[in-house]
Amino acid sequence: MKLQRVVLLLSFLIFVSSAVPNCSRQLNIAVGSYTGQPWLPTSAGDGVSLFKYYDDHIALLSVLSPSVVSRNPSYLAVDEESIYAANENPDGTESRVLSMPQPPFVSRVLFMTNGSAPTHITKFSHEIIAVANFGGAVSTLRSGRGNMTQLDSYEIPASFASSRRTPSLSDNYWQFEEPHPHMVLPYRNGLLVPDLGSDMRRFFSVSRQTGRLSVSSRIEFEAGDGPRHAALHPGSETIYVLNEISLSIVTVRNNKCGSSLAVCSRHKLFSYYVKKDVSAAAIRVSDDGRFLYASVRFPDTELGEIVGYRLDSRTGDIQAKIGVWSSFGVHARDFYVIEKAVYRHSCVSIIAIVNRDTDNLVLVERDRGSGMLRRSPTFSVNVTTPTSVIQY
């Protein structure tokens, strides 16, 4: 009888393992946070939280406190060797880029950026890191062999700031007195930089040898758009720019609709009236190039939302909106598409969402065939004042 049970158990394990080929039974997730922003009195994050998902469970592995990662490690990037954090501090004295070799994730380098409030960080190449400073500058750094060095920094002239006071779809009025680059997105031989304060999208050429930055082109968006983040289609090089203020997505292509890097289409996230203080936050494309997602933040205690679109996997064209789902928390600041994970003995996709004002990381199952999200969360765990999430 015991032998029969053992045989049945082994058969079951073999069935499960064969049912989920090339699918991760375990994966790691890193979450950045605000540890104390003067303009956000409720911010009290712990630093960088590292989670492990395995066997239908999620567990906190460790927390890298401000003593290790400095204050406000709000945005993260990863490569095969390290986790990098941008410390979003407005005074510039602690505006830093942090390298944490994985493992054991001990702080190796804290480098002062040439600009205040770094809001986004990315790997441009094997050695070069790019940083967007909300205070008005774009920087490049060289990382390697246990150190980090400044390569170049481009300060955007204040004259480029948007002087147009224009109502958005949500009836908000915005006027910025200086440029606010919000993201750096690698594209071909350079960086695409959405500028929230200038209502522009700039393209910087970057030397792979020296990291030198030079502005190659720029596209002016509509007054009051507030371009915040962008995503790149994996097959067609279509760029999707998410406008924080006008709640819209603009597609940009290179030599596909008339001229180099031109706006091709605009898509409103909502076709109906949206009340004040609603803003868009993050945008991602699935790895197969078939679906596009954006997060939306609502004021006060109203739950955030994820908006989904179906794409032409070949051209990158936005074909249709497929749904709007709850983020299961307030102020959906960031999310990440995990393409493959084992859940209940099946290989599924998961979207990891961080909600800043309800202090939670939420995992939601995503159907890879239809792009639809489940109407209930798969997991929800507490993380204080989370601001970004990434798989590492």
C-alpha positions in Angstrom: 0.0 0.0 0.0 2.8 2.4 0.9 4.6 1.5 -2.3 1.4 2.3 -4.3 1.2 5.7 -2.6 4.8 6.5 -3.4 4.2 5.5 -7.1 1.1 7.8 -7.2 3.0 10.7 -5.6 5.9 10.3 -8.1 3.5 10.1 -11.0 1.8 13.3 -9.8 5.1 15.2 -9.4 6.2 14.1 -12.9 2.9 15.2 -14.3 3.2 18.6 -12.6 6.7 19.2 -13.8 5.9 18.2 -17.4 2.8 20.4 -17.3 4.8 23.6 -16.7 7.9 23.4 -18.9 10.1 26.4 -19.0 8.0 28.1 -16.3 9.5 29.5 -13.1 8.6 27.7 -9.9 10.2 30.5 -8.0 11.1 34.1 -8.8 12.4 37.2 -7.0 10.7 40.6 -6.8 12.3 43.9 -5.6 10.2 46.8 -4.4 11.5 50.4 -3.9 9.8 52.9 -1.6 9.7 56.4 -0.2 11.3 56.4 3.3 10.4 60.0 4.1 9.4 62.6 1.5 8.8 66.1 2.9 5.9 66.5 0.4 4.4 63.2 1.4 4.0 63.1 5.3 2.6 59.6 5.2 5.7 58.1 3.5 7.5 55.8 5.9 8.9 53.0 3.7 11.6 50.6 4.9 14.0 50.9 1.9 14.2 48.2 -0.7 12.2 45.0 0.0 13.1 41.7 -1.5 10.5 39.1 -2.0 10.6 35.5 -3.2 7.6 33.8 -4.9 7.6 30.0 -4.8 5.0 27.2 -4.6 2.0 29.5 -4.6 3.5 31.5 -1.7 5.2 34.9 -1.5 7.6 35.6 1.4 9.8 38.6 2.4 13.4 37.6 2.1 15.0 40.8 3.4 14.8 44.6 3.7 17.6 46.9 2.7 17.1 49.8 5.1 18.0 53.4 4.5 21.3 52.9 6.3 22.2 50.6 3.4 20.4 52.2 0.5 20.1 55.8 1.6 16.8 57.7 1.7 14.0 57.3 -0.8 15.2 54.5 -3.2 12.2 55.1 -5.3 13.1 53.5 -8.6 15.0 50.3 -9.3 16.8 48.7 -12.3 18.5 45.3 -12.5 21.1 43.4 -14.5 22.7 40.0 -14.0 25.0 41.3 -11.4 23.3 44.1 -9.4 20.2 45.9 -8.4 20.5 49.7 -8.9 18.4 52.3 -7.0 17.8 56.0 -7.7 17.4 58.0 -4.5 14.7 60.6 -5.2 15.7 63.5 -3.0 15.0 67.0 -4.0 17.9 68.7 -2.3 20.6 67.1 -4.4 22.8 66.3 -1.4 21.5 62.7 -1.3 20.5 62.3 -4.9 22.3 59.1 -5.5 22.6 56.0 -7.6 23.2 52.8 -5.7 24.7 49.6 -6.8 23.9 46.4 -4.8 25.6 43.3 -6.1 23.2 40.3 -6.0 23.7 38.5 -3.7 24.3 39.5 -0.8 22.9 43.0 -1.7 25.4 44.9 0.3 25.8 48.5 -0.8 28.9 48.8 -3.0 28.6 52.3 -4.5 26.7 55.4 -3.7 27.3 58.0 -6.4 26.1 61.6 -6.4 24.1 62.4 -9.5 24.6 65.8 -11.2 21.0 66.8 -10.6 18.3 66.7 -8.0 15.5 64.1 -7.5 16.5 61.2 -9.8 13.2 59.5 -10.6 14.3 56.8 -13.1 17.3 54.6 -13.7 18.1 52.1 -16.5 20.9 50.1 -18.0 21.8 51.6 -21.4 24.6 49.1 -22.1 26.7 46.6 -20.2 28.7 49.3 -18.5 26.6 52.5 -18.9 23.7 53.5 -16.6 21.4 56.3 -17.5 19.4 58.5 -15.0 16.6 60.9 -15.3 16.7 63.7 -12.7 13.3 65.3 -12.1 15.2 68.5 -11.3 16.0 68.9 -15.0 19.0 66.8 -16.0 19.8 63.6 -17.7 23.0 61.8 -16.6 25.2 58.8 -17.7 27.4 56.8 -15.3 29.8 53.9 -15.9 29.4 50.9 -13.6 31.9 48.1 -13.3 34.7 46.5 -11.3 33.2 47.6 -8.0 33.0 51.3 -8.8 30.9 53.9 -10.5 32.0 57.1 -12.3 30.3 60.1 -13.8 30.4 60.2 -17.6 28.2 63.0 -18.7 25.2 65.1 -17.6 22.9 67.3 -19.8 21.0 70.0 -18.0 17.8 70.9 -20.0 17.5 74.7 -20.4 14.7 76.2 -18.2 13.5 78.0 -21.3 12.0 74.7 -22.5 9.6 74.5 -19.6 5.9 74.5 -20.6 4.5 78.0 -20.3 1.0 76.9 -21.4 -1.6 76.6 -18.8 -4.0 74.1 -20.2 -6.9 72.0 -18.7 -6.5 68.3 -19.0 -9.2 65.7 -19.6 -9.6 65.4 -15.8 -10.1 69.2 -15.5 -6.7 69.8 -13.8 -4.7 72.9 -14.6 -1.0 72.4 -14.8 1.9 74.9 -15.3 5.5 74.0 -14.8 8.3 76.5 -14.4 11.1 74.1 -15.3 11.8 70.9 -17.3 11.1 67.6 -15.5 12.6 64.6 -17.3 10.8 61.6 -15.8 12.3 58.5 -17.5 15.1 57.3 -19.6 14.3 54.6 -22.2 17.0 52.9 -24.2 16.2 53.1 -27.9 18.7 52.2 -30.7 21.8 54.2 -30.1 20.4 56.5 -27.5 17.8 57.4 -24.9 14.2 58.5 -25.2 13.3 61.0 -22.4 9.7 62.0 -21.7 9.8 65.5 -20.1 6.8 66.2 -17.9 7.6 69.9 -17.5 8.3 70.7 -21.1 5.5 68.6 -22.8 8.2 67.1 -25.0 9.8 63.9 -25.8 13.6 64.1 -26.5 16.0 61.7 -28.1 19.5 61.8 -26.8 22.3 60.1 -28.7 24.7 58.3 -26.4 28.3 57.4 -27.1 28.8 53.8 -26.0 32.5 54.5 -25.4 32.3 57.8 -23.5 28.6 58.1 -22.4 28.5 61.5 -23.9 24.9 62.9 -24.4 23.7 65.0 -27.3 20.2 66.0 -28.2 19.4 64.6 -31.6 15.7 65.4 -31.9 12.6 66.4 -29.9 8.8 66.1 -30.4 6.5 68.7 -28.9 3.4 67.1 -27.4 0.1 68.9 -26.8 0.0 71.5 -24.1 -0.9 69.9 -20.8 0.0 66.4 -21.8 2.7 65.8 -19.2 4.6 62.9 -20.8 5.8 60.7 -17.9 6.8 57.2 -18.9 7.3 55.2 -22.1 7.5 51.7 -23.3 9.0 50.1 -26.5 7.3 47.4 -28.6 9.6 44.4 -28.8 9.1 43.7 -32.5 8.3 46.9 -34.4 10.1 49.6 -32.4 6.9 51.5 -31.8 7.2 53.7 -28.8 4.2 54.3 -26.4 4.4 57.5 -24.4 2.1 57.7 -21.4 0.9 61.2 -20.6 0.4 61.7 -16.9 -1.8 64.8 -17.1 -4.0 64.4 -20.2 -4.5 60.6 -19.4 -3.5 59.6 -22.9 -1.1 57.3 -24.8 0.8 58.7 -27.8 2.5 56.3 -30.3 5.8 57.4 -31.8 7.6 55.7 -34.7 10.9 56.2 -36.6 10.3 56.8 -40.3 7.0 55.0 -40.2 4.5 57.9 -40.5 6.2 60.6 -42.3 9.4 61.7 -40.6 12.0 60.5 -38.1 10.5 59.9 -34.7 7.1 61.3 -35.3 3.8 61.1 -33.4 1.5 58.6 -35.2 -1.6 58.3 -33.0 -3.2 59.4 -29.8 -5.4 57.3 -27.5 -7.4 58.5 -24.5 -7.3 56.2 -21.5 -10.9 57.1 -20.8 -13.6 58.3 -23.3 -15.7 59.8 -20.5 -15.3 62.6 -18.1 -12.8 61.9 -15.3 -12.9 64.0 -12.1 -10.0 66.1 -10.8 -6.6 64.9 -9.6 -6.5 61.7 -11.7 -3.2 60.9 -13.2 -1.4 58.2 -15.2 1.7 56.6 -13.8 3.4 53.6 -15.5 3.2 51.8 -18.8 4.4 48.3 -19.9 4.3 46.0 -23.0 4.1 42.2 -22.7 7.1 40.4 -24.0 5.2 38.9 -26.9 4.2 42.4 -28.1 0.5 41.6 -28.0 -0.7 43.7 -25.1 -0.1 47.1 -23.6 -1.0 48.1 -20.0 -1.0 51.4 -18.1 -1.7 52.3 -14.5 -3.9 55.1 -13.3 -4.0 56.8 -9.9 -7.2 58.2 -8.4 -7.4 60.7 -5.5 -8.1 60.2 -1.9 -9.2 56.6 -1.1 -10.4 55.6 -4.6 -8.8 52.4 -5.9 -6.3 52.7 -8.8 -6.8 51.0 -12.1 -4.9 49.1 -14.8 -6.0 49.8 -18.4 -5.2 47.2 -21.1 -5.0 47.3 -24.9 -4.6 44.7 -27.6 -1.7 45.3 -30.0 -0.8 44.1 -33.5 2.2 42.0 -32.6 3.8 42.7 -35.9 3.3 46.5 -36.4 2.7 47.5 -32.7 -0.5 49.3 -33.7 -3.0 49.7 -30.8 -6.0 47.8 -32.0 -8.5 48.0 -29.1 -9.0 48.5 -25.4 -9.6 45.2 -23.8 -10.4 46.1 -20.2 -10.0 48.2 -17.1 -9.2 46.4 -13.8 -8.8 47.4 -10.2 -5.2 47.7 -8.9 -6.6 46.6 -5.5 -5.1 49.6 -3.8 -4.8 53.4 -3.8 -2.3 55.2 -6.0 -1.1 52.5 -8.4 2.3 54.0 -8.9 4.1 51.2 -10.7 3.6 47.6 -12.0 5.6 44.9 -13.7 4.6 42.1 -16.1 6.0 38.7 -15.0 5.7 36.6 -18.1 5.8 33.1 -16.6 5.2 31.7 -13.1 3.8 28.5 -11.7 0.5 29.0 -9.9 -1.8 26.1 -8.9 0.2 23.7 -11.1 -0.3 25.9 -14.2 2.1 28.2 -16.0 0.5 31.7 -15.9 1.5 35.3 -16.3 1.3 37.6 -13.3 1.2 41.4 -13.0 2.9 42.8 -9.9 1.4 46.1 -8.8 2.5 48.5 -6.0 0.0 50.8 -4.5 1.7 53.7 -2.7 -1.1 54.9 -0.4 -2.4 51.5 0.8 1.0 50.1 1.4 0.6 46.9 -0.6 2.2 44.8 -3.3 -0.5 42.9 -5.3 0.0 40.0 -7.6 -2.8 39.5 -10.2 -3.0 36.6 -12.6 -3.0 37.6 -16.3 -4.2 35.4 -19.2 -1.5 35.3 -21.8 -3.9 34.5 -24.6 -6.5 37.2 -24.1 -4.5 39.7 -22.0 -7.3 39.9 -19.5 -6.6 40.2 -15.7 -8.5 38.4 -13.0 -11.1 40.4 -11.1 -9.6 39.3 -7.8 -6.0 39.4 -6.6 -3.8 36.3 -6.4 -1.8 37.7 -3.5 -1.5 40.9 -1.5 1.3 41.7 0.9 2.2 44.7 3.0 4.9 47.0 1.9 5.0 50.5 3.3 4.8 53.4 0.8 6.0 51.3 -2.3 7.0 53.2 -5.4 8.4 50.8 -7.9 8.5 47.0 -8.5 10.7 44.8 -10.7 11.6 41.2 -11.2 15.3 40.3 -10.6 
